[in-house]
């Protein structure tokens, strides 16, 4: 009997115990209200790789429907992701946002005018500021204007605790945004070990 063939057949018949799946985690904020004027925001971390800089992709979607959790058949609010506003936040953008969250600046951009991103088909303005009245928190707004004149906007108010957690997440992500995911690179240490051995032999002589 061929033991190797039997082992190969058993390996083929044995179902894999773990299925590895790749996915990109998202940090999400869902702020719906009874007026239907709420907003949701998701953030995805994209590490740097090869010659591509890392970033965080921020997407904001306005509330689409109002839910009703008190009815016999509860429904949940939905958001208009089909017409959402998505923007790429790079190292410079995120660093300036951290300054607002940390209290070093009251608002984003020079004179509180926000940050501007230009693309082939549209331009986007990003505004972040610390608010006290009528609600305490951090107001994040996005305004998009297309070349044909059409415009859209989205606004979310983050609580102080949400802003604290988001700032910590952004700060923790800057390393992979700049330098990517750490990789183990094989390297030859034979020259170093030879020199160390020769030095020990010389000192013992």
Backbone as CSV, one residue per row, in Angstrom:
resi,resn,N_x,N_y,N_z,CA_x,CA_y,CA_z,C_x,C_y,C_z
1,UNK,0.856,-1.210,0.000,0.000,0.000,0.000,0.885,1.251,0.000
2,UNK,0.496,2.248,-0.815,1.263,3.484,-0.906,0.751,4.464,0.148
3,UNK,1.587,4.628,1.184,1.160,5.485,2.296,1.018,6.938,1.864
4,UNK,1.909,7.436,1.016,1.852,8.827,0.564,0.565,9.111,-0.193
5,UNK,0.153,8.172,-1.069,-1.086,8.362,-1.820,-2.292,8.376,-0.893
6,UNK,-2.259,7.497,0.140,-3.365,7.479,1.097,-3.464,8.800,1.854
7,UNK,-2.312,9.350,2.254,-2.309,10.622,2.982,-2.813,11.766,2.108
8,UNK,-2.415,11.770,0.832,-2.883,12.806,-0.097,-4.385,12.721,-0.297
9,UNK,-4.920,11.480,-0.406,-6.351,11.309,-0.589,-7.118,11.786,0.632
10,UNK,-6.575,11.516,1.829,-7.226,11.975,3.048,-7.236,13.492,3.133
11,UNK,-6.127,14.116,2.709,-6.059,15.575,2.723,-7.079,16.177,1.771
12,UNK,-7.310,15.546,0.611,-8.272,16.060,-0.363,-9.706,15.908,0.140
13,UNK,-9.957,14.809,0.866,-11.309,14.566,1.362,-11.638,15.402,2.587
14,UNK,-10.612,15.858,3.294,-10.822,16.617,4.527,-11.196,18.062,4.189
15,UNK,-12.346,18.520,4.665,-12.801,19.896,4.407,-11.954,20.870,5.201
16,UNK,-11.657,22.030,4.644,-10.859,23.013,5.390,-11.585,23.479,6.637
17,UNK,-10.842,23.572,7.741,-11.444,23.971,9.007,-11.702,25.462,9.061
18,UNK,-10.863,26.261,8.395,-10.979,27.711,8.441,-10.957,28.264,7.028
19,UNK,-11.909,29.090,6.701,-11.925,29.776,5.412,-11.476,31.212,5.627
20,UNK,-10.385,31.571,4.974,-9.832,32.902,5.132,-10.551,33.857,4.194
21,UNK,-11.067,34.931,4.734,-11.752,35.943,3.937,-11.075,37.289,4.156
22,UNK,-10.960,38.017,3.094,-10.385,39.348,3.179,-11.515,40.378,3.146
23,UNK,-11.467,41.302,4.059,-12.471,42.360,4.094,-11.826,43.615,4.649
24,UNK,-12.451,44.738,4.372,-11.923,46.013,4.848,-12.855,46.542,5.938
25,UNK,-12.401,46.555,7.190,-13.257,47.038,8.282,-13.609,48.513,8.092
26,UNK,-14.769,48.877,8.591,-15.226,50.264,8.503,-15.621,50.765,9.885
27,UNK,-15.289,52.009,10.125,-15.801,52.707,11.298,-17.017,53.493,10.833
28,UNK,-18.144,53.301,11.502,-19.391,53.910,11.022,-20.082,54.688,12.131
29,UNK,-20.710,55.799,11.750,-21.543,56.603,12.638,-22.907,56.757,11.969
30,UNK,-23.960,56.365,12.683,-25.314,56.480,12.151,-26.112,57.433,13.044
31,UNK,-26.442,58.602,12.508,-27.182,59.607,13.260,-28.498,59.898,12.545
32,UNK,-29.486,59.088,12.818,-30.818,59.312,12.251,-31.659,60.094,13.246
33,UNK,-32.682,60.786,12.751,-33.610,61.497,13.636,-35.026,61.381,13.096
34,UNK,-35.998,61.820,13.900,-37.407,61.699,13.525,-37.819,62.677,12.432
35,UNK,-36.964,63.662,12.134,-37.275,64.630,11.083,-36.788,64.177,9.706
36,UNK,-35.974,63.136,9.671,-35.428,62.663,8.399,-34.274,63.493,7.892
37,UNK,-33.649,64.269,8.781,-32.544,65.149,8.371,-31.197,64.653,8.902
38,UNK,-31.138,63.386,9.307,-29.916,62.849,9.862,-28.883,62.504,8.796
39,UNK,-27.805,61.908,9.238,-26.701,61.590,8.329,-25.926,60.403,8.885
40,UNK,-25.296,59.664,7.991,-24.418,58.564,8.379,-23.053,58.780,7.740
41,UNK,-22.024,58.256,8.385,-20.675,58.397,7.855,-19.896,57.110,8.093
42,UNK,-19.180,56.667,7.080,-18.280,55.529,7.215,-16.867,55.967,6.864
43,UNK,-15.893,55.314,7.491,-14.487,55.605,7.226,-13.747,54.294,7.011
44,UNK,-12.970,54.223,5.927,-12.213,53.026,5.589,-10.728,53.371,5.515
45,UNK,-9.911,52.556,6.171,-8.467,52.756,6.167,-7.846,52.037,4.982
46,UNK,-7.055,52.762,4.182,-6.322,52.196,3.059,-4.828,52.389,3.323
47,UNK,-4.117,51.332,3.715,-2.679,51.474,4.009,-1.879,51.832,2.759
48,UNK,-0.748,52.469,2.969,0.162,52.743,1.858,0.733,51.429,1.333
49,UNK,0.995,51.370,0.037,1.613,50.179,-0.542,2.339,50.568,-1.823
50,UNK,3.433,49.893,-2.076,4.257,50.184,-3.240,4.549,51.687,-3.281
51,UNK,4.140,52.351,-4.367,4.360,53.794,-4.487,3.080,54.587,-4.238
52,UNK,2.057,53.945,-3.691,0.769,54.591,-3.447,0.658,55.027,-1.995
53,UNK,0.326,56.283,-1.776,0.159,56.794,-0.418,-1.130,56.255,0.197
54,UNK,-1.104,56.086,1.513,-2.288,55.632,2.219,-3.268,56.764,2.467
55,UNK,-4.474,56.407,2.917,-5.509,57.417,3.162,-6.631,56.790,3.976
56,UNK,-7.583,57.619,4.341,-8.859,57.171,4.876,-9.939,57.697,3.949
57,UNK,-10.774,56.804,3.431,-11.886,57.197,2.570,-13.102,57.454,3.451
58,UNK,-13.579,58.690,3.448,-14.741,59.077,4.248,-15.949,59.238,3.337
59,UNK,-17.042,58.582,3.695,-18.274,58.634,2.907,-19.421,59.081,3.797
60,UNK,-20.168,60.089,3.341,-21.301,60.598,4.096,-22.566,60.477,3.264
61,UNK,-23.647,60.016,3.908,-24.926,59.833,3.228,-26.037,60.431,4.068
62,UNK,-26.892,61.209,3.431,-28.012,61.812,4.142,-29.097,60.773,4.418
63,UNK,-29.884,61.041,5.457,-30.964,60.134,5.818,-32.007,60.086,4.705
64,UNK,-32.490,58.872,4.428,-33.456,58.665,3.341,-34.869,58.434,3.865
65,UNK,-35.012,57.590,4.874,-36.330,57.302,5.447,-36.244,57.371,6.967
66,UNK,-37.403,57.575,7.595,-37.506,57.619,9.057,-38.024,56.272,9.549
67,UNK,-37.325,55.678,10.481,-37.750,54.401,11.017,-38.767,54.556,12.124
68,UNK,-39.321,53.434,12.534,-40.291,53.420,13.625,-40.044,52.167,14.456
69,UNK,-39.311,52.316,15.548,-38.966,51.176,16.379,-40.075,50.796,17.356
70,UNK,-41.106,51.634,17.488,-42.160,51.377,18.467,-43.321,50.576,17.875
71,UNK,-43.392,50.426,16.580,-44.498,49.717,15.945,-44.372,48.217,16.172
72,UNK,-45.469,47.458,15.982,-45.387,45.996,16.128,-44.354,45.375,15.196
73,UNK,-44.169,45.983,14.029,-43.141,45.545,13.091,-42.120,46.666,12.947
74,UNK,-41.126,46.711,13.828,-40.175,47.834,13.836,-39.442,47.980,12.508
75,UNK,-39.214,49.223,12.127,-38.422,49.532,10.940,-37.291,50.473,11.351
76,UNK,-36.229,50.453,10.576,-35.067,51.266,10.890,-34.860,52.321,9.804
77,UNK,-34.295,53.419,10.227,-34.008,54.493,9.273,-32.996,54.009,8.241
78,UNK,-33.131,54.524,7.025,-32.188,54.190,5.965,-31.501,55.460,5.489
79,UNK,-30.389,55.269,4.763,-29.588,56.395,4.297,-29.340,56.251,2.802
80,UNK,-29.233,57.381,2.144,-29.125,57.413,0.684,-27.675,57.233,0.247
81,UNK,-27.184,56.000,0.298,-25.805,55.722,-0.075,-25.583,55.869,-1.575
82,UNK,-26.642,55.753,-2.376,-26.478,55.894,-3.831,-26.050,57.306,-4.220
83,UNK,-26.396,58.286,-3.395,-26.030,59.673,-3.682,-25.136,60.235,-2.578
84,UNK,-24.306,59.389,-2.041,-23.416,59.800,-0.953,-22.252,60.627,-1.494
85,UNK,-21.553,61.268,-0.583,-20.359,62.048,-0.911,-19.156,61.316,-0.330
86,UNK,-18.206,60.988,-1.172,-17.017,60.260,-0.742,-15.780,61.117,-1.012
87,UNK,-14.885,61.178,-0.042,-13.687,61.992,-0.197,-12.493,61.236,0.376
88,UNK,-11.344,61.449,-0.238,-10.097,60.820,0.198,-9.371,61.764,1.149
89,UNK,-9.151,61.308,2.376,-8.445,62.099,3.378,-7.015,61.580,3.478
90,UNK,-6.054,62.409,3.074,-4.663,61.984,3.094,-3.992,62.403,4.403
91,UNK,-2.683,62.232,4.462,-1.933,62.515,5.684,-2.128,63.953,6.152
92,UNK,-2.048,64.898,5.216,-2.190,66.312,5.574,-3.598,66.613,6.080
93,UNK,-4.622,66.099,5.394,-6.009,66.324,5.814,-6.239,65.793,7.227
94,UNK,-5.803,64.570,7.472,-6.033,63.926,8.767,-5.271,64.629,9.885
95,UNK,-4.066,65.110,9.587,-3.294,65.832,10.596,-4.005,67.117,11.007
96,UNK,-4.568,67.816,10.046,-5.293,69.050,10.359,-6.588,68.760,11.116
97,UNK,-7.237,67.646,10.801,-8.445,67.270,11.540,-8.098,66.947,12.993
98,UNK,-6.972,66.297,13.206,-6.547,65.992,14.575,-6.320,67.250,15.385
99,UNK,-5.810,68.291,14.755,-5.587,69.544,15.469,-6.894,70.148,15.967
100,UNK,-7.969,69.954,15.204,-9.282,70.441,15.648,-9.802,69.572,16.783
101,UNK,-9.723,68.253,16.637,-10.205,67.355,17.685,-9.438,67.544,18.988
102,UNK,-8.158,67.900,18.907,-7.340,68.092,20.101,-7.502,69.473,20.716
103,UNK,-8.225,70.352,20.049,-8.428,71.685,20.582,-7.353,72.679,20.212
104,UNK,-6.413,72.294,19.335,-5.361,73.221,18.915,-5.902,74.258,17.934
105,UNK,-6.897,73.890,17.157,-7.593,74.815,16.257,-9.089,74.652,16.449
106,UNK,-9.821,75.745,16.321,-11.266,75.676,16.485,-11.965,75.136,15.242
107,UNK,-11.332,75.308,14.093,-11.956,74.860,12.851,-10.875,74.434,11.870
108,UNK,-11.318,73.862,10.769,-10.409,73.279,9.783,-10.077,74.278,8.688
109,UNK,-8.809,74.315,8.296,-8.400,75.168,7.195,-8.074,76.586,7.618
110,UNK,-7.476,77.324,6.700,-7.107,78.707,6.968,-8.348,79.564,7.144
111,UNK,-8.441,80.222,8.280,-9.595,81.075,8.545,-10.892,80.314,8.683
112,UNK,-10.813,79.006,8.972,-12.024,78.214,9.116,-12.749,77.939,7.820
113,UNK,-12.078,78.167,6.679,-12.723,77.970,5.384,-12.765,76.508,4.945
114,UNK,-12.098,75.634,5.687,-12.128,74.223,5.372,-11.058,73.820,4.377
115,UNK,-11.117,72.574,3.959,-10.195,72.024,2.980,-10.907,71.839,1.649
116,UNK,-10.173,71.973,0.548,-10.761,71.857,-0.775,-10.042,70.773,-1.568
117,UNK,-10.841,69.910,-2.184,-10.319,68.859,-3.046,-10.871,69.065,-4.451
118,UNK,-9.990,69.092,-5.419,-10.403,69.259,-6.810,-10.260,67.938,-7.558
119,UNK,-11.287,67.578,-8.311,-11.259,66.389,-9.157,-11.686,66.776,-10.563
120,UNK,-11.633,65.823,-11.474,-11.933,66.123,-12.872,-13.381,66.560,-13.061
121,UNK,-14.293,65.976,-12.295,-15.716,66.230,-12.514,-16.387,67.034,-11.403
122,UNK,-15.673,67.261,-10.299,-16.306,67.987,-9.203,-15.247,68.531,-8.251
123,UNK,-15.681,69.389,-7.366,-14.842,69.899,-6.278,-15.571,69.656,-4.960
124,UNK,-14.799,69.415,-3.893,-15.384,69.091,-2.597,-14.772,69.973,-1.520
125,UNK,-15.623,70.502,-0.677,-15.189,71.295,0.471,-15.468,70.501,1.740
126,UNK,-14.476,70.438,2.629,-14.603,69.699,3.885,-14.430,70.680,5.030
127,UNK,-15.418,70.731,5.904,-15.363,71.662,7.024,-15.564,70.910,8.336
128,UNK,-14.717,71.224,9.299,-14.793,70.627,10.632,-14.568,71.729,11.650
129,UNK,-15.472,71.824,12.614,-15.330,72.873,13.627,-15.908,72.402,14.953
130,UNK,-15.385,72.963,16.015,-15.889,72.675,17.354,-17.089,73.570,17.627
131,UNK,-18.195,72.993,18.066,-19.409,73.767,18.334,-19.777,73.678,19.815
132,UNK,-20.408,74.713,20.296,-20.876,74.762,21.679,-22.385,74.910,21.732
133,UNK,-22.939,75.787,20.883,-24.381,75.996,20.817,-24.871,75.763,19.385
134,UNK,-26.077,75.293,19.169,-27.017,74.810,20.205,-26.644,73.462,20.792
135,UNK,-25.692,72.751,20.166,-25.259,71.458,20.697,-23.739,71.443,20.787
136,UNK,-23.240,70.815,21.825,-21.799,70.699,21.995,-21.298,69.484,21.228
137,UNK,-20.231,69.672,20.478,-19.673,68.566,19.705,-18.774,69.082,18.605
138,UNK,-18.665,68.278,17.549,-17.820,68.631,16.408,-18.636,68.462,15.132
139,UNK,-18.794,69.553,14.416,-19.592,69.562,13.206,-18.709,69.257,12.002
140,UNK,-19.051,68.198,11.266,-18.326,67.822,10.060,-19.266,67.957,8.864
141,UNK,-18.852,68.757,7.899,-19.693,69.026,6.729,-18.908,68.774,5.445
142,UNK,-19.612,68.291,4.427,-19.037,68.118,3.097,-19.950,68.775,2.072
143,UNK,-19.350,69.548,1.183,-20.086,70.202,0.105,-19.439,69.799,-1.225
144,UNK,-20.266,69.337,-2.149,-19.733,68.913,-3.454,-20.429,69.684,-4.569
145,UNK,-19.628,70.216,-5.478,-20.150,70.938,-6.635,-19.600,70.285,-7.894
146,UNK,-20.502,69.866,-8.778,-20.094,69.227,-10.025,-19.867,70.274,-11.109
147,UNK,-19.186,69.856,-12.167,-18.881,70.768,-13.258,-20.144,71.281,-13.940
148,UNK,-21.229,70.488,-13.921,-22.474,70.920,-14.561,-23.305,71.838,-13.669
149,UNK,-22.786,72.159,-12.468,-23.476,73.070,-11.572,-24.279,72.400,-10.476
150,UNK,-24.513,71.105,-10.588,-25.261,70.392,-9.555,-24.442,70.349,-8.265
151,UNK,-25.129,70.405,-7.135,-24.437,70.431,-5.846,-25.116,69.492,-4.853
152,UNK,-24.371,69.098,-3.841,-24.889,68.236,-2.783,-24.116,68.531,-1.511
153,UNK,-24.731,68.233,-0.385,-24.066,68.475,0.895,-24.505,67.432,1.910
154,UNK,-23.685,67.244,2.924,-23.997,66.327,4.016,-23.371,66.875,5.281
155,UNK,-24.042,66.643,6.409,-23.578,67.209,7.675,-23.846,66.231,8.798
156,UNK,-22.862,66.031,9.651,-23.037,65.181,10.822,-22.408,65.873,12.022
157,UNK,-23.068,65.767,13.172,-22.547,66.343,14.410,-22.063,65.203,15.293
158,UNK,-20.761,65.153,15.520,-20.172,64.129,16.371,-20.150,64.606,17.823
159,UNK,-20.531,63.718,18.723,-20.453,64.068,20.136,-18.987,64.136,20.568
160,UNK,-18.755,64.668,21.755,-17.388,64.781,22.256,-16.732,63.408,22.390
161,UNK,-17.497,62.412,22.843,-16.933,61.069,22.997,-16.668,60.425,21.640
162,UNK,-17.542,60.650,20.664,-17.306,60.123,19.318,-16.068,60.754,18.695
163,UNK,-15.931,62.063,18.881,-14.764,62.757,18.343,-13.486,62.274,19.010
164,UNK,-13.556,61.995,20.300,-12.381,61.487,21.024,-11.949,60.139,20.447
165,UNK,-12.908,59.234,20.251,-12.585,57.931,19.702,-12.093,58.007,18.274
166,UNK,-12.725,58.878,17.472,-12.304,59.036,16.079,-10.891,59.592,15.999
167,UNK,-10.578,60.559,16.855,-9.228,61.123,16.863,-8.198,60.060,17.213
168,UNK,-8.527,59.206,18.184,-7.607,58.134,18.558,-7.420,57.156,17.411
169,UNK,-8.512,56.853,16.689,-8.424,55.934,15.552,-7.580,56.526,14.430
170,UNK,-7.767,57.813,14.165,-6.986,58.473,13.115,-5.509,58.485,13.477
171,UNK,-5.228,58.852,14.725,-3.831,58.919,15.152,-3.164,57.544,15.058
172,UNK,-3.907,56.494,15.429,-3.348,55.157,15.363,-3.141,54.657,13.947
173,UNK,-3.849,55.245,12.991,-3.753,54.795,11.598,-2.655,55.506,10.813
174,UNK,-2.099,56.575,11.344,-1.138,57.372,10.574,0.103,56.571,10.184
175,UNK,0.507,55.637,11.032,1.690,54.839,10.718,1.525,54.040,9.434
176,UNK,0.385,53.346,9.285,0.179,52.541,8.076,-0.192,53.420,6.884
177,UNK,-0.752,54.611,7.144,-1.030,55.534,6.047,0.278,56.047,5.444
178,UNK,1.289,56.239,6.292,2.585,56.721,5.805,3.456,55.594,5.267
179,UNK,3.533,54.483,6.013,4.539,53.461,5.718,3.952,52.103,5.354
180,UNK,2.644,51.969,5.346,2.044,50.701,4.985,2.091,49.693,6.116
181,UNK,1.716,48.458,5.798,1.724,47.385,6.783,3.137,46.835,6.926
182,UNK,3.587,46.572,8.151,4.940,46.030,8.347,5.096,44.680,7.654
183,UNK,6.232,44.444,7.030,6.529,43.181,6.372,7.897,42.688,6.836
184,UNK,8.029,41.387,6.945,9.311,40.782,7.301,10.110,40.588,6.018
185,UNK,11.275,41.233,5.932,12.108,41.177,4.736,13.307,40.274,5.009
186,UNK,13.478,39.179,4.249,14.639,38.301,4.462,15.942,39.070,4.222
187,UNK,16.928,38.832,5.051,18.215,39.495,4.872,19.340,38.544,5.288
188,UNK,20.483,38.713,4.692,21.634,37.836,4.913,22.498,38.396,6.041
189,UNK,22.668,37.597,7.116,23.471,38.045,8.268,24.799,37.313,8.346
190,UNK,25.168,36.599,7.283,26.401,35.800,7.338,27.639,36.678,7.526
191,UNK,27.681,37.852,6.864,28.850,38.731,6.995,28.977,39.232,8.428
192,UNK,27.871,39.613,9.027,27.900,40.100,10.408,28.353,38.995,11.360
193,UNK,27.821,37.782,11.180,28.198,36.675,12.052,29.674,36.295,11.868
194,UNK,30.187,36.390,10.643,31.601,36.083,10.390,32.509,37.104,11.083
195,UNK,32.141,38.379,10.978,32.938,39.415,11.631,32.925,39.246,13.147
196,UNK,31.770,38.896,13.691,31.676,38.696,15.149,32.515,37.503,15.578
197,UNK,32.519,36.426,14.781,33.309,35.246,15.109,34.803,35.552,15.050
198,UNK,35.227,36.305,14.028,36.638,36.668,13.902,37.076,37.561,15.065
199,UNK,36.180,38.455,15.511,36.526,39.331,16.629,36.680,38.533,17.907
200,UNK,35.812,37.520,18.130,35.941,36.693,19.331,37.229,35.888,19.312
201,UNK,37.563,35.348,18.110,38.798,34.560,17.994,40.032,35.435,18.245
202,UNK,39.998,36.672,17.753,41.138,37.569,17.932,41.325,37.930,19.393
203,UNK,40.237,38.111,20.108,40.342,38.497,21.518,40.774,37.314,22.373
204,UNK,40.472,36.112,21.916,40.860,34.926,22.682,42.301,34.519,22.435
205,UNK,42.891,34.982,21.330,44.271,34.587,20.988,45.280,35.264,21.906
